[in-house]
Amino acid sequence: MNWSILSNRLFFLIIFFFFYSISGTAQKSFQDIKNFYPDYNEVILDNSETYDISIENNALKVIQDNHVQSLILTQNGIFNNKESFSYSDLIQLKGYEAYTVINDNGKEKKIKVTQSNEKQSQQSSIFYNDVKERQLIFPNIETGAKKVYNYQTQFIDPHLLHKHIFGDVLPIQNSTLEVRAEKNIVIDYKIFNDPDNTISFSKTEKKGKWIYKWTLSDIKPAKFEEGSPGYLYQVPHIDFYIKEYTINNKTTPILGDIPELFNYYKAFVKDLNKTEDPDLKSLTLEIIQNKTTDEEKVKSIFYWVKENIKYIAFENGYEGFIPREASLVFHRKFGDCKDMASIISCMAQYAGIKDVTIAWIGTRSIPYSYKDLATPSVDNHMIAIFKKGDDYIFLDGTDKETRYGIPTAFIQGKEVLFSENDHYKIYPVPVVPPNQNEVKETVQLKIDNNKLIGTAKIERFGYNRSHILMQIGDAANKRRLEMIKSLVLKGNNKFNLKDFKEENLTDKDLPYTIDYNFDLDSYILKVDKEIYLNLFLDKFLDNIILAKDRVSKYEFDYLTQFTSQYTVEIPQNYTIKYLPKNFDLDNDYVKAHFAYELKKNILCLNVSLTQKKMMLDKTDFEPWNETIKKLKTNYNETIILLEK
């Protein structure tokens, strides 16, 4: 289609949307809308997406038209004069128009947007292509003004259609997805997070096409809360896809079943690493020297890649899906998740190991399984995997610190898709048990007037090791001291870290260990002949109380087992007047055991607390809070020492 025809089409589309939007909102005055949304500075009046899917030159053609209109409700709202939309080489921008609508003596007046700029979009996603962002600056924004913009894109690859999200940080008066498809094109879809079926749906026929339409009105703003697993777990949305199309009695499948998705992915890697790189092969053989088993060799390769190939997320067009050649990654010394998988699997081949392959996976920010949705929307990551007997080891080079043998934290509980014996296979990634992520600490205390003097050792295993070391990084001097202090902080803000020593910083198979000395002033209370002392210098999980009106689920990054032993030397001429009872709790959320023990003049408190559930649903909130309440009650128990 030439540009003049496309421009005319876009012009008439914009005129249609303009008059449609005016007629749609004219029934409600500005004051009516403002009264309906009293707590907001702006409301989205309409957010509409229309897809036109046809067959042209024996191939699918997908055009998307987008319309967004919002209304400024307050003086504070006038500061939001910017909007933006994105596009890329695979989702190409065909045209756009934007304008402000103001009231001019009782009539609607359009003022065209003349200030706009294109910039590189900042995306954390891994599988998506290079994305550009068009930023619009709306003129003459005032209370009662409307921001309107329309843009048209073309999807070069029909496998990569977008989901429609019925939600935003602002309230939405109306949100619509419409798909127009020729009758020889089969459309399918999945709706998520709409348990009460509030999204209205219709399917009609018009001019030889099927018209699918989904609409939701009066949408409350999405509420983003701490610990939320992500908006895809809570905001209603639709993933639609092209299942198949027929030309000249020949049907071509696109998506909908796992084999189609696997074949689509497989085409991107069928020619990967076919040319041998002698330098990389020589290095590989050097790395595995003196390693006798396949597992020892894989582990050596895995650790070498994590240490020597820098992770950088970057994509360009189909490079968002195609791993780069291992040779290129090796000589560049950097790559993204796909490139890490490529070089690990290639080096394994050079080492003569046949059981390492690349695999596709979605991180925990994506709530779908392959059974739920067999489209590229289910994946945003790639790793390598090593088949060890009947089990699999997950080799994700993007996380520098995670040890061999456990998956990275952000793919726990997900599914991995890969090729085995030239067939696809799906395998569940386990949740790493809490005892492998233990935080283990021994603290020896002495009482010096109203001050505690302490000598301690803390060991951090699994994710508690890797995540802390990634946060600390190469921090030095005062900054490192402050980071270590926050890590071992005890009791109250009078905690004074006197000195510390770190061990096992580079050995991923050993726990990260800190030996340290401290004192804690104004922690002990003396009243006449009595000393009051709370031995719970750490109160695990006590600050995680979930609000009754919380909307989203609560997710932990990983499960942890806390094991602590606090010992205090009873001063001469003192005896124990009151010792709290031991405490045990075992429910769906935690298993806890607090036990006091007296050996001669040494009083010991042994604490064991194990998390059991990584994701808390709404039905879990009340029993979880009750669990924390019971823990807090015991955390607040105080020992009383009496002078003889």
N, C-alpha and C positions, 0 to 999 in steps of 0.2 A: 504494500500500500504506500502511495507516495505521500509526502508530508502535507501537501495542500489539502488532500482529501481527509487526512487524519486531523489536520487543524480544524477543518470545517466540522467534522464529527465532534471533536472536543468542544468547539464553540457551542454547538447546539446542546450538547450534554450539559455544559455549564449553565446555559440559559434555562434549560429544563430544571436543573437542580435549584437555581436561584428562585424561580417562581414557585417551585414546589415547596422550598423551604419557607418562603414568605407566607404562602397560603396555609402551610402546616402549622405555623406559629402565630398567625394572625388571630386565631380564635382565642388565644391567651395574651393578655396585655403584659407589658413589661412588669407591672406591679404584681400581677397574678403569679408570674413565674418567680419573681423575687420572694413573694410570700410563701411560695411552695418550697423554696430552697433558702430559708433564712440564715443558715449557717455557712453559706458558701459565697465566695467572691466571683465565681464563674460557673456556668453550667454548659455542658455540651448539649445543644439542641438536637443535633443529628450526626450520627456516625454511620455512614453507609458504604458498603463495598459491593460492587457488581462485577461479576465475571461473565465474559462472553466467550464460550468455548466452541470452536468450529473446526472444520477440516478444510485445509487449504493446501493445494499441491501435494495431496496424499499424506499430509502430516497434520498433527494437532496444532491449533493456534489458540493461545489463551491471552485475552486482553482483560485487564482489570481497571475499572473506573472507581475512584475513591472520592468521597465527598464528606467533609467535616465542617460543621458550623457550631460556633459557641457564642454565648451571650455574656457580656460583662455585667455583673450585678452590683458591684460596689466600687468605691474609690480605690480600694486596695487592688481590685481586679485589673485596673488599668495598667499596672506595672507588668502584667503578663502580656506583652505585645509580640512575643515570638512563638512560632510554631515550626515544626519540621516534619519531613517525611523522608524515607530512605528508598534506595534502589541500587542496582549493581549491574555487572556485566550479564548476569543470568536473569535478572529482573530489570529490564531496561526501561528507562523513563522516556515516554513518548511526548509528553506535554503537561503543562500545569497552568493554573491561573489562581490568583489569590487576591482578595480585596476585603476592605472594611466596609460594613454597612452602618451608616449613621442616620439619625433622624434629622432631616432638613426641612423645618417648617411643616412638620406633619407628613412628609414624604420620605420614603426610603431612598438613600443616595449611596451609590457605590464609589469607593475610593480605592483605586488599584494599588496593589503592593508593588513598589518599584525597587525596594531594597531586599535583596536575597543573595545568599552565597552558598557555594558548595564546599563541603569539607569531608574529610574522612571520618566515618562513623566509628565511635569507640564501642566496640563489642567485646564481651568476654566469651562469647560463644566460640566453639572450636570448629564445627563442621561447616559453618556458613562461609559463603564467598566474600570477596572484598565488597564492602558496603559503603556507599557514599550517602551523605545526608544533605538535603537541601533545606537550609534555614530561611524562614520568611520573617520579615519584620513588618508588622502591620501599622499603618499610619492612623492618626486621628482616633486613637483608642480613648473612649470615654464611657462613663456609666450608661448602659443601654445600647452600646455599640455591639455589633456582631463581627466576629472573625470568620471568614469563609474561605476555604481553599479546596480545590479540586485538582486531582492529578491522575494521569493515566500511565499504566505500565504494561509491558508485555513480558510474559513468562517464556523464556527460551526453552526451558526444560519443564515439561508438564508433570514431572515427578515432584516438583518443588513448590507446590501451591501452599499459600499461607493458611494458617488457622485464623478464624475470626474470634476476637475476644470481646465478650459483652461486659466490658468494665474498663475503668480508668480511675485515676486519682481524683477526678472530678465526677459529680453526678451526671448521668446521661438521660436525657428525656426519651430519645429513641435511637436504637441501634439495629441495623439491618444488614443481613448478608443475602445477596441474590445471585443465583447461578443460572445462566441461560445456556443450554447445551442442545446441540442438534440431536435428533432422535437416535442416531446411530452411535452416540457417545453415552456410555453408562457411567453415571455418577453415584458415588456412595459417600457416606459420612458417618461420623461418630460425635455424639454430644457428651460433654463432660461437665460435671458439677452443676447439674440442673435436676436434683432429685424430685422436685415438685412439678416438673414439666411446665415451667413458666415460659419457656421459649415457644412462641407460636410458629407453626410450620404450614406451608401450603405448597402444593405441586399442581401447576396448571399448564395448559398447552396454548402456545401463541405463535402463529406464523411458522408452524412446523418445528418449533422448538419446545423442549420442556423447560419450564420456569420453576426453579426451586427457590423458596423464600423463607427465611427465618427472621423473626423480629422479637425484640424484647424492649419493653418500655419502663420508664421510671426506675433506672438502675442506680442503686446507691454506690457511692465511691468505694473502691477497693480499699480495704484497711490492711496495711502492711505492718506486721507486729514482729517484735524480736523473737527469734527462734522459729520463724515461719519457714516451712520447706519451700515456699515459692508460690507465686500467684496462680500457676497452673493447677495447684492443688485446691484452689478455692473459687476462682473466678469462672463463671460459666463461659464455655467456649465450644466452637465447632471445628473439628478437623474434617475437611472434605477432600476427596481425591477422585481422580479419574480411574475407574476400574478397568475399562476396556473401550475400544472403539472398532467399528467395522467399516471397511472400504472394499467394495467389489466382492462382497460375501466372504472377505477374509477378516477375521477378528484378531486384533492385537491386544494382549493383556498389558496393563500398565502397573497397577498397584492393587492392594486389597488383601493379598495372601502372602505369607512369608516367602514362598519360593520366588515370587516376582520381585520382592524387595531384595532378596539375596542375589538374584541374577543381575539386578541393577547395580548393586555394590560390586559384584564379582567382575563386572566389565571394567571397573576402574583399576583393578589390580592384576589383571590377567597377564600383563607384560612387565610386571614389576621385577626389577633386579635380575634381568636375564643376562646382562653383561657383567662378567667378573671384574672386580677391582683388585689388582694384585697387591696394592699397598694395604687395603683394608683386610684382605685375606691374610697377609703376612702378620699384621698386627693381631688379628684374631688368634692365629696359631700361637703367637707369643703369649697372649693373655691366658690361654687355656693350658699352657705348658705345665706339666706336672699335675694336671687335674685328671683324675682317673674315671669319674662317672659323668654321665650326661648332666646331672643336676649340678655338680660342681662347676662344670663348664658354663652352663646357662647362667648360674649365679655370678660367675666372674664377668661374663659379657654384660649382664644386666647392670652390675655395679660400675663397670667401666663407662657404659653409656650415660648413666646418671651423673657421673662425675665429670665427664669430658664433653658431653653434648648439651649445650645450653638450650633450655626450653623457651621458645618464643612463638606465640600464637600469631600466625599470619597466613592468609589465604588470598588467592586471586582466581576468580572464576571457578572452573572445575578443580583447581588445585585445592579448593575447600573440601574435596572428596577424594582426590587422588594422592596417595602418599608419594613423596619425592624419592628418587633413587637413593639407595643407601650410600652410594659413592659420593653423590652431591652433599648429602648430610654430613658425611665423614670429613670432607674437605672444607666445608663451611664451618663445621663445629657448632651448628645450631639447627633447630628444627621445631616443628609443632608436634602434636600428639601422634599424627599419622606418620611423620618422619621418624619419630622415636620407635614406633612399632616396626617400621620398614628396616631400620638399621639393626635392631635387635634380631629380627627374624633372619635377615641376610647373614649376619655374623654367625648365627646358629647353624645356618647351612654350610658356611665355610668351615665350621667346627665339626661337621659331619653329624649334626643332630637333626633328625627328621621331624621331631615332635614339637616344633615351635612354629607358630603361624600367627598372622595378624587377625584381629577381630574387631567387630563393631560393638559399641555399647552406648547406652545413654547414662548420663550422670543422674544423681538423685534429685536434681532440680526438675527432671522430667518424670511425671507420675505414671506413664504408660508402660505396659508390657507389650511384647510382640503380638500376643494374642489380642490385646486391646486394640492395637493400631499398627498394622504392618506397612508403615510408610517411613520416609526419612525423618519425620517428626519425632520418632521414638529414639533416635540416636543423635549424639552430639560429640562423640569421643571415639578414639581408637586406641587399642593396646595390642601387645603381643601376649600370647599364652603358650605355656609349656605343658604338654600332657605328661603327667607323672603317674604311671600305672593307670588306675581308673579315675584319677583326680586331675585337677588342673591348677597350675600356678599362674597367677595374673601378673604380667610384667608391664607396668605402667611407668615409663621413663620420665613423665612430666613432673612427678613429685620426687625431688632429689633425696629426701630423707627417709621415706618409707622403706622398711627393710624387706629383703627378699622373703617370700613365703606368705605375705598377706597382701590383699588388694589395697589400692589407695582408698581412703575413707569415703570419698565422694562417689564410689561405685558399689559400695556395700549394698547387698540386697537386690541388686539389679540383675539383668540378664545379658549374657554376652552371645553374640552371633558370629559364627566362624565356619570355615570349611573343614570337613573331616572326611577323608576317603571320597572326595569330590562331591559330597553332599553337605547341605547346611546342617548345622547343629546349634541348638540353643542350650546354654548351661547357666544355672543360677550362681551368682556370686554370693558367697556366704557373708553374713554379718560376723565380724571378728568378735569372739567372746570376750567379756570384760576382763577375765584374768590375764589375757594377752596384752591388755592396755593398762596394766596395774600402775598405780602410784603408791610406792612403798616408802615409808618413812619411820625412822626411829629418832626420838627426841629425849635427851637426858637433861633433867632440870635440877637446879639447886635454888633454894630460897635465900636471898640476901636482903634482909629487911623487907621492904615492900617491892623488891625487884626480883625477877626471875632471870637466872643465868642459864643459858642453854647451849648444848652441843648436839648437833643433829646431822643426819645423813638422809638424803632423799634420792630415790631411784625411780626413774620414769621409763616405762616400757611401751612398746608398740606405738600407737598413735600419740599417746601422751609424750613420748620421746620426740617423734618426728615433727609434730605440730609446734612444740615449744622451740625446737632448734631452728625451724623455719622462721619463726617470729623473731628469735634473737639474732639470727643471721651472723654477720660479722661485726656486730656492735662491739665497741671497745670502751675502755676506761670508765668514765662516770656513767655513760649511757648504759653500758653493760651492767655495771653495779646496780643501777636503778631497776633494770629488767630482772636481774637475779633476785633483788630484794622483793619485788612484787610477786615473784614466783614462790618464795619461801616465807612470805609474810605470816606472822603469828600474832594472835591475840588482839592487839589494838594498834592505833597509830603511833604509839610510843616504842614500837618495835625498832630495834637498832641492830642492823647487820654489821658485825664487827669484821669478819673476814670470811672468805669462801674459796673453795677449790673445786674445779670441774674435772670430770673424767669421762672418757669414752665419747668424745665429741665427734670423732670420725668413724668409729666402728659401729655400723648400723645394727649389728647383731647383738650388741651389748647395751644395757640400759644407760641412759644419760644420767650421770650421778653428780650430785653436789654435796660436798661436806662443808659445813658452815658453823660458825659460832655467833651467838647473838645475846642480847639482853633485852628485857621487857620491863620497862618501868611502869609504876602506878597500875599494875595488874593485880597485885595481891592486896587484899583488904585486911587490916588489922584492927580489931575492936577489943579493947581490954586484953584479955588473955586468949582471944580466939583469932585464928587466921582463916580467912575464906579464900578458897582457891578453886577455880574452874580449870580442869585439866584438858578440856576440849579447846585446844589452841587453833584447831581447824574445824570448821562446821560445814561439812560437805553438803552441797545442793540446797542449803537452807534459804538461799535468795531466789530460788525458782518457784515462785508462787504464781499460779495462772489466774488471771482476772476472770470473773464470772461472765463478763461480756466479750471475752476473747472470741474472735471469729475463726482464726486459722489454727491448724494443728500446731503442736510444738515438737520440734525435731532436735535431737542431740546429734552432734557430729559423729560421735561414736560412743560405745559403752565403756565404762570405767569401773575398775575395782580399786577402792581405796583401802589400804592396809597401813595402819599407824600404831605405833607403840610409844606412849608417853610415860616416862618414869620420873618420879620426883623423890629426892632424898628428904625424909622427914627430919626436921631439925631436932637436935638434942633437946631433951626436956619437954618435948611435945608428943602428944598422942592423938589418935584419930577419934574425934567426937561423933562425926557423922560421915558415913560413906554411902553414896547413892547405890541403889540396887542395879544389878546387871540388867541389860535390856536386849531383847530379841524381837525381831520383826521380819516376817517373810510373807510378801504378797506378790501381786503381779508386777510391781514396779521396782522394789528393792528387796534385798536381803541384808539385814543389819544385825550385828552382834557387838555389843559394848560390854566389856567385862573388866572389873577391878580386881586386883590381886595384890596382897601385901606380903612381901618377903623381907623379914627382919625390919630394917628401917627404910626400905624402898617400896614405895607405892607405885603400882603399874596400872595403866589403863590401856587395854588392847581394843582397838577399833577396827572392825571389818565392815565395809559397806559396798555392796555390789549392785550396780544398775542392771535392770532386766529388760527394759523396753526403750527402743530408740525413737519411736514416733508415738506421741500422745494424741489421741483423738479427743473430740469434745466430750465423749462419754467418760474419758479418763480424767478429766480436769478435777472433778470433785474428789474422787478417791486419791488422786495424786496429791492434792492439797492437804488432805487428811493425813497422808503418809508423811509429808514434810512437817506438818504440825506435831506429829508424834516424835519425829527426829529432833525438832527444836526443843520440845519439852525436856528431852534427855540431854541435849547439848547445854541446856541452861542449869543443869544440876551442879551444885557446888559442894566441894569437900570442906569440912570444918575441922581444923586442928586446934587442940586445946592445950594450953601450957600446963604442965604438971604442977 
